[in-house]
Amino acid sequence: MVQSSPSQAKPAVAPRQATALITDRWIDPVDRARNKATGPEQAEQRGAAPREPELGSADGRQACWTISNRESMPNLQRIFRFSYVCTMEPRSVHPFCAAPLAIFVSSSCPVNTSAAALGLLHHREPLTTSRHPRVPTALHVERRAALYAERCASSGLLRGGTHPFDSSPPPSRVYLRRRRVPSSSVAAHPSTMWIWHPSTEWSSSNMADYVNAPGRTHLFVPGPVNIPDQVIRAMSRQNEDYRSPAIPAMTKILLEDVKKIFKTTTGTIFMIPTTGTGAWESALTNTLSPGDRVVSFLIGQFSLLWIDQQQRLGFNVDVVESEWGRGADLDVLEAKLRADAAHTIKAIAIVHNETATGVTNDLTKVRKLLDTYRHPALVLVDGVSSICALDFRMDEWGVDVALTGSQKALSLPTGLGIICASPKAIEASKTAKSRRVFFDWKDYLKFYKLGTMWPYTPSIQMLYGLRAALDLLFEEGLDNVIKRHNRLGTATRLAVEAWGLKNCTQKEEWFSDTVTAVVVPPYIDGGEVVKHAWKRYNLSLGLGLNKVAGKVFRIGHLGYLNELQLLGCLSGVEMVLRDVGYPVKLGSGVAAAASYLSNTTPMIESRL
């Protein structure tokens, strides 16, 4: 990034040392007027806190170091960590004065995880002579790991005490910039070190600063969802010994309460530290053997991923594919069951709610077909984006294995896969020959009998969060939660209709009450809608995936949210659509949704 100019003999002119001002504010070079005041008094008026540079301080951080001659350059190797941003006072310009160099690290940079910095670029009026053709134009700083400093050193900045700006006059002013440097500027100033501030560059150590925006983030992806404050507070606690009597006692109660969200009295609950993908694997490997025949429905991205997992685990999968936006083709299932007199089909795998397209399948029809043909196949259901939000009745519908993830309608952080197995599935697990270790139900059943409940270390914080999340569900009433999601889903669909757009789901019978995939016109990229919503309005929407990538954007309306939150989201979507070139009438969708919600939203029972 840096090109060093060859050493040149310099006249015996004493170089001038610049005074440094320490400030926690970024100074944008575009705002020239703001930066005209550069002295200590003016800096105080701008909110800066001027002080003299120092090599070190009591708290172990380096403040600032300004170099005015080559002999001091080796000192740079021990000065590259501190938590302030600097700007430099102007000084008299002398054509033969060595250009000073400063080291910068952006504010709030943890000393042990992030370092950076390294480069002084200066801004001044263009030179009228060709004697010094390459004059740096701006200062750009980005927090990076300490290795970043080593890369800069290897590029010549610290190598052998060579000063890259020795051939240039001293800067009249130094600016800090947040915007990425155009490639044309880099080409025009080959002697410049371009280092960017993290406001536009990803960095693991500065992610919080990168995404910071005023107010609350409007999270309307179809999971992970907003976490209730009550859950966050419940999880904010120290670790505990999970082998103590307290955790097993709490776990026993949790296992019984979790049965209620599946609407089962006979099922066995397994709470495994994993995601929905891990829960998929647990459901498959505990009930099936390699080579077993499985009928699986492909209706969107997540059913596709589950099918891929089934095939990679060695099962013989009959893929029943439908157009994305349509539900499972149960006519094909009926034909397969009718022809399977030998009962070679061991399981039916179906996604209850396909999150990628907003399609909900009717599970009651699957059970009716199996009963009609007296077929013993297991029914395995992915309920990741449906359970706790859509009507789900495990015992009544004859589901053998159902699973969900904590980050969806339960409104918890990601990390807990919850599986419910029927007695029939438990029996199947005793003879299933698929290899399994961490996901083996047998280990959990053993510890259930022992009373210690956990074969492996659970997340104590997640258990307390689950307790709080279930309390919220039961306080509202699970049936009321399902009705609320139906209201939110209906209101969203009315808004989409008012905008003149189409739902990816092709029939009303398949409409999802947890996610709506909105089809955009061909001249609009759905990905741009999502990107613009996040960048301008702090609104997170779901991307279109795989076959519908760029063709749709998704609005998630599940979890712990209410009608006014949804209306805020719909208002934001309208502004985004208008920004990206879709001629939507502002307020049209919000009015349609609000009209419906004002007539259907009940009073809050706890406040009556």
Protein Blocks (a to p, Z undefined) as FASTA:
>chain_A
ZZcdddddddddddddddddddfbdcdfklmmlmmpmcfklmmmnopacddddfbdfkop
afbdcdfbfklmmmmmmgcbdcbdcddddddddfkbccdddddddehiafklogeejidd
ddddddfbfklmbccfbdcdddddfklmmmmmmnommgghiafklmpccdfbdcddfbdc
dfklmmmmmmbccdddfklcccfklmmmmmgcehjdddfbebiadddfklmmmmmccddd
fkbmklmmmmmmmmmmmmmmnopakbccddddddfklmmmmmmmmmccehiacddddfbf
klmmmmmmmmmnopacddddddehiacdfklmmmmmmmmmnopafbdcddfbafknopac
dfklmmmmmmmnopabdcdddfklmgopaccdfklnopabdcddfklmnopaehiacddd
dfklmmmmmmocbdcfklpmklmmmmmmnonopabdcdfklmmmmmmmmmmmmmnopklm
mmmmmmmmmmmmmmmmmnopacfblbfklpcfkbccddddfkbcfklmmmmmmmmnopac
dddehjlgokaccdddedjddfklmmmmmmmmmmmmmmnopacdehklmmmmmmmmmmmm
ccdfklZZ
